[in-house]
Amino acid sequence: MMKVSASTSVTMGWRLLPGTYAGLPNPNADRLTLLLDHGEHFHGIGAYSYSGTASAPNILPTNANNRIPEISSLENPLPLEMGSGLYDGTLRSAEGGSEYSYLGIASIQSLAGHVSGSMEDILFQSSNNRWSGSLNNVGLGLRLVESTEGLHVGTATTKDIYSTGDVFNLGMSNNFEFKPIYWVDASAPGGIYSATFELLNTETGSSIKDSGIFHLDFAVSPIPEPSTYAMLLTGLFFVAWAARRRLRQERESFISVPNQTTT
């Protein structure tokens, strides 16, 4: 995904790791990371990680928590709904009942300067200010690594931002906000549609490295067969008729650089 204006944020990791790989360099230090807002803290999505033993570790360009919705939430992929206007004739993403449906991306600095104790301020200072650094002199690009055939990404004004290349420019430093719209044709086959991304630093000469890989999952419900439609309409007619009969009878009825720390 994500309930503040910076529903997801871009940031970078601290220097040394705790836990199993304690003392090893953090593979996310000086690296862009996508953060998911969980009210009073963030979850890193698709950050670099280690596998194997501490004595012979492997560096992976992602981690186990690399999908939206998060696997641990046990939520289904985000549903797509009928579009209108520019997206007429499509099934598109929209904000809904799931916290993961808020898909906007902005710099962590969009949370700075809010009233002390506000939700924005709590998020900005979470994890001992680990994520509160700036993205000065960083150019942000969002690379589409791969996607299910038929799934597209647009904005409020551009229907397919990847029609001419696989990198979309989000903007420079701390001054960007991206509100994507994911969509398929209204007649697309039912199933799960996924898009895989990584955040790029497009600024030449910058020491900040690209992010790990993360995925967004969406669901398209199968179109019922004609016989199913007939059964559905018959059922609706019966329910409506029964309801009217009873009525007559009863007369009532959130991107950043953290302060670097060591462990």
N, C-alpha and C positions, 0 to 999 in steps of 0.2 A: 502493500500500500501504500492514525492519520486524520486527526480531527481539527488541527489548527491550520492556519493559512499556509504554513510550510509543512504540508501533510507528510511529505517525505523530504529528506535533506541530504545533501552531499557533504561528506566529511572525510577525514583521514585518521588513521590509527596511531596508538602510542607505541613506544620504542621496544619494550621487552615484555615477554609474555609471562603470565602466572600459570599455575596448574601443571599438567602433564609435560608441557614444553617450557617450563620455567627457566628463565635466563636466556632462551633463544631469541634472536631478533624477531620482532613482530613483522610478519610479511606484509602487514598493512600500514606500516610506518611510512609517512609521506606518500600515501596512496589514497586515491579517491574511494569512498565507500558510500553506498546507498543506505540511509537509515529509515527505519519504519517507526513512526510515532505510536507508542503504547501508553499514552496518558501522562505518566510521570517519568518515563525513560524511553530509550530507543533500542530497537533490535537492528543489528547490522544484517543486511540482506546480500548474500553472495560475496562476502568478503573473502580474501585469500585465507588459506588455512594450511595447517600441517597434517600429514598422515604418517603412519608408521611409528617407529620408536623414536624416543628423544635422542638416542645416539646416532640414528641414521634416518632423519626425517625427510619426507618429500613435501615440497611446496605445491599446493593445489591452487588453481586460479578461481576457486569458489569454495563454498562450504556447505554443510548439510542444510543450513537454513537459507536456501537460495531461491525460494519461490514465494509469490504472492498469488493467492492467500498462502500463509505459512502452513507447511504440512502439519505442524504440531497443533494447529487450530482445528483440524479435522473438518474445515469448511470445504464446500464444493467450489469448483472454479467459479469465477464471477460470471453471472448471467449477462447476456446481451439483450437489449430491448429494441423495439421498433424505433427507427430514427425518423427525423423530419427535417424540413429545410434542406440545407446542404447535404444532410445524411438521409434524405428520403430514399426509400428503397433499400435500406440497410438495417442490420441489427447492430447496435452500437453500445459501448460501455456507458454507464451513467452512475451517478452517486445513488446509493440505495441503503438497505438495511445493514449491510456488512461494513465494518470499519475498514476493510481492505478495498472498498470501492472508491475511496478518495485517492485518486491516482496522480495528483499534482506533484511536481518536484520543484523545490526551491533551495536556495542557499540556507544553511543553518543561521546565517546572519539575519534572515528575515524574522527570527525570533528575538533578536536583540532589542534592548531599549524599552521593553514592556514593563508594566507596573510590577514591583517586587511582590512575589507570591502568586502572581497570575500563572495560569497554565503555561503560557508561552515562556515566562521567566523560569519556571520550574524545569521545563524541557531544556531550555538553553543552558542551564547550569547543571543539568543532570550528570551523573557519574563523575562528580567532583570537577565539573567544567572540562571534562575530557573532550567534548565535541564543540567547544565554543570558539575555536580559532577561525580565522578568516580564510577566504579563497583568493587573496590578492594575487594578481598576475597569473591567474589560471583561466584558460579558455575551456569552456565545457562543451563537449560533444557527446551525443548519445548514439552509439553504434548499434545498429540492428545486426546481431550475429546471425540469427536465423529465425524463421517463423513458419508456422503451419500455413500451407498453401491456402490462399483466400483470406487470410487475416491481414488487415492493413492498419496503419497508424496515421491519424490526422490531428488537426487542431480545429478550433472554432472557425477558422478562415481558410484552411488548406486541407483538402480531403485526404491526400496521400503524401506525407512528407518524405517518404523514402522512394518516390517514383523515379528519382534520378541518381540515387546513390545510397550507400548504407550508413552514412553519418549525418545526423541532424545537429546543427549548431544551436546549443541552448543559450549561449551568451557568455559574457566575460565576468570573471570574478564573482562578486556577491550580488550582482544586479540582474538576476534572471528568475523567471517563473515559467514553468512549463506545465500546461494542462492538456495532456494527450487524450485523444478519443480513439479507442480501438474498435474496429468494425469489420463486418463481413457482409457480403451480399445477402439480401433477405431470403434468397432461395438456397443459401449455402447448406450443405449436408449437416445433419446433427452430429455432435461430437465435441471433443475438447480441442480448443485452438490455443496455441502457446506462442509467445514471443520471447526471444532471448536477447539480452542487451549487455553492454558494458559501457561505463562512463570513461570518456577520453579527456586527457588534457591536451588541447590542440595548440597551446601556446609554445612556440619554439624557444628553447633555452630554459624552460622551467624545470625545476627538479621534481615536481609532483608527478607521480606515476598514475597510470590508468587503474581503474577499479577491477574487481573480480566480476564474474559473470552471474547474472540473475535472470529469473524467468517470471513472466506473468501468464496466468492461465485463465481462460474464458470458456464458457460453455454455451453451445447452441443446441437447443432442444430439437429433436427430430420433428419434421412436419408430419402430422398424422395422415394415414392413408384415408382415401375417400370414405371407406366403410366406417372408419373410426370417427370421422366427422359426422356421419349420419347417426351413429350411436350416440355421440355427444349431444347433437342437436335434439334428438329424441328425448334424451335424459333431461336436457334443459327445459324442453317443452313440458314434460311431465311434472318437473319440480315447480315450474311457474304456474301451471294449471292447478296443482294441488295447493299451492300457496294462496292463489286467488280464491279457491273454494273455501279454505279455512278462514280467509279474511271475511268472506261473505257470511260465514256461519258465526264467527266469533265477534265480528265488528271491531276487532282490535288486534293488535299484534305487538507539506518540509526536505545545503552542501557546504563542508567546513574543514578547518585544520585544528585539531585539539591541541591543548597545551601538552607538550611532550613530557611524559613521566617515565620512570623506571620502576621495576618491582624487585 
